Amino acid sequence: MAKQVNASHILVDSEKEAKKIIERLNGGEKFEDLAKKYSKCPSGKKGGGLGWFGRNQMVAEFENAAFKAEPGNVVGPVRTNFGWHLILVNDVK
């Protein structure tokens, strides 16, 4: 079976906004809570969860970052044509 990633993300309009959220994460706030509050993606309502995905299911920049990350780590900001993402890898299989 091909490698899959289970990830959550927060999508915002600017790198500056993404970096402010990173500061809040570093300060101990929960990724899920910040996703609900700030993400402009519909997944934000459920804490940013995207579920499981494999290769070629997400835009390249997002996918590359998610597949390189270790579970439990937040990566980003990652820029795509949708905006700026912070990606939390929940699990890998």
C-alpha positions as CSV (number, residue, x, y, z in Angstrom):
1,M,0.0,0.0,0.0
2,A,1.3,3.5,-0.9
3,K,2.1,5.9,1.9
4,Q,-0.7,8.0,3.2
5,V,-0.8,11.0,5.5
6,N,-3.6,12.1,7.9
7,A,-3.3,15.9,8.3
8,S,-5.0,19.0,9.4
9,H,-4.4,22.5,8.2
10,I,-5.1,26.2,8.8
11,L,-5.6,28.2,5.6
12,V,-5.1,32.0,5.7
13,D,-4.5,34.8,3.2
14,S,-1.0,36.0,4.2
15,E,2.3,34.7,5.4
16,K,2.2,37.3,8.1
17,E,-1.1,35.9,9.4
18,A,0.3,32.4,9.3
19,K,3.3,33.4,11.3
20,K,1.1,35.0,14.0
21,I,-0.7,31.7,14.3
22,I,2.6,29.8,14.7
23,E,3.4,32.2,17.6
24,R,0.1,31.3,19.2
25,L,0.8,27.5,18.7
26,N,4.2,28.0,20.2
27,G,2.5,29.7,23.1
28,G,0.4,26.6,23.8
29,E,-2.8,27.2,22.0
30,K,-4.4,24.1,20.3
31,F,-4.1,23.7,16.5
32,E,-7.8,22.6,16.3
33,D,-9.0,25.7,18.2
34,L,-7.0,28.1,16.0
35,A,-8.2,26.3,12.8
36,K,-11.8,26.8,13.9
37,K,-11.1,30.5,14.6
38,Y,-8.9,31.5,11.6
39,S,-8.9,29.0,8.8
40,K,-10.7,30.1,5.6
41,C,-11.1,26.5,4.5
42,P,-14.4,24.7,5.2
43,S,-12.4,22.1,7.1
44,G,-11.6,24.8,9.7
45,K,-15.1,24.3,11.2
46,K,-14.0,20.8,12.3
47,G,-10.6,21.8,13.5
48,G,-8.9,21.7,10.1
49,G,-9.0,17.9,9.7
50,L,-8.5,16.7,6.1
51,G,-8.4,13.0,6.9
52,W,-6.2,10.5,5.0
53,F,-4.8,11.3,1.6
54,G,-2.2,9.8,-0.7
55,R,0.1,11.2,-3.4
56,N,-1.5,13.3,-6.2
57,Q,-4.6,14.1,-4.1
58,M,-3.5,17.6,-3.0
59,V,-1.7,20.5,-4.7
60,A,2.0,19.8,-5.0
61,E,3.4,22.3,-2.5
62,F,1.0,21.2,0.2
63,E,1.5,17.5,-0.5
64,N,5.3,17.8,-0.5
65,A,5.3,19.5,2.8
66,A,2.8,17.1,4.4
67,F,4.7,14.0,3.2
68,K,8.1,15.3,4.6
69,A,6.7,16.2,8.0
70,E,7.0,14.0,11.1
71,P,3.7,13.2,12.8
72,G,2.8,15.7,15.5
73,N,4.8,18.5,13.9
74,V,3.4,21.6,12.3
75,V,5.0,22.7,9.0
76,G,4.6,26.0,7.2
77,P,3.7,28.5,6.2
78,V,3.4,26.7,2.8
79,R,2.2,28.8,-0.1
80,T,-0.3,27.4,-2.6
81,N,-2.7,29.0,-5.1
82,F,-5.3,28.8,-2.3
83,G,-3.3,30.9,0.2
84,W,-0.9,30.1,3.1
85,H,-1.2,26.8,5.0
86,L,0.0,25.6,8.3
87,I,0.0,21.8,8.2
88,L,-0.2,19.4,11.2
89,V,0.6,15.8,10.3
90,N,-1.5,13.7,12.6
91,D,-0.4,10.3,11.4
92,V,1.3,8.4,8.6
93,K,0.6,4.9,7.3
